[in-house]
């Protein structure tokens, strides 16, 4: 999931502060009070994908 989250930051075109605020509000702030996958879906708008990790490792699917 971390590679997918990093990919999200790389896709953002607006101010970094806005992206950071979204990350903090949707993923970090709930802490353990919400299911981790649900907080990730709120952050990313979808389930995590494997492709960013494969790209990081230089592998093809």
DAMO-V760492 format. One record per residue. N is the residue number from 1. PHI is phi in degrees with one decimal (NA if undefined). PSI is psi in whole degrees, -180 to 180 (NA if undefined). OMEGA is omega in radians with two decimals (* if undefined). Layout:
# DAMO-V760492
n:phi:psi:omega
N:PHI:PSI:OMEGA
N:PHI:PSI:OMEGA
This chain:
# DAMO-V760492
n:phi:psi:omega
1:NA:-29:-3.10
2:-65.9:-38:3.12
3:-65.3:-37:3.11
4:-67.8:-39:3.10
5:-66.3:-41:3.09
6:-62.2:-41:3.11
7:-60.0:-38:3.11
8:-60.3:-45:3.12
9:-61.4:-39:3.14
10:-66.9:-27:-3.14
11:-79.6:-19:-3.05
12:-70.7:137:-3.13
13:-108.3:-15:-3.12
14:-83.5:-171:3.11
15:-59.4:141:3.14
16:-60.2:-36:-3.13
17:-61.5:-38:3.12
18:-67.5:-42:3.11
19:-62.5:-43:3.12
20:-63.7:-38:3.12
21:-65.7:-41:3.10
22:-62.9:-45:3.11
23:-58.5:-48:-3.12
24:-65.1:-44:-3.08
25:-69.4:-43:-3.01
26:-91.8:-29:-3.05
27:-108.9:-44:-3.07
28:-85.8:-43:-3.02
29:-59.9:-40:-3.13
30:-64.4:-22:3.13
31:57.4:-137:-3.13
32:-89.8:9:-3.09
33:-79.4:-14:-3.13
34:-130.2:149:3.09
35:-51.9:131:-3.09
36:-55.9:-39:3.13
37:-67.9:-35:3.10
38:-66.3:-42:3.11
39:-64.7:-36:3.11
40:-66.1:-41:3.10
41:-61.7:-38:3.10
42:-64.8:-39:3.13
43:-67.9:-53:-2.98
44:-93.4:-22:-3.11
45:83.9:8:3.14
46:-167.7:174:3.05
47:-70.6:156:3.10
48:-64.6:149:3.11
49:-112.4:152:-3.11
50:-80.9:-27:-3.02
51:-55.0:-43:3.12
52:-59.5:-35:3.09
53:-68.0:-44:3.10
54:-60.2:-42:3.10
55:-61.2:-43:3.14
56:-60.6:-37:-3.11
57:-87.6:-3:-3.14
58:73.3:29:-3.11
59:-110.0:155:3.06
60:-113.1:146:3.14
61:-92.1:NA:*
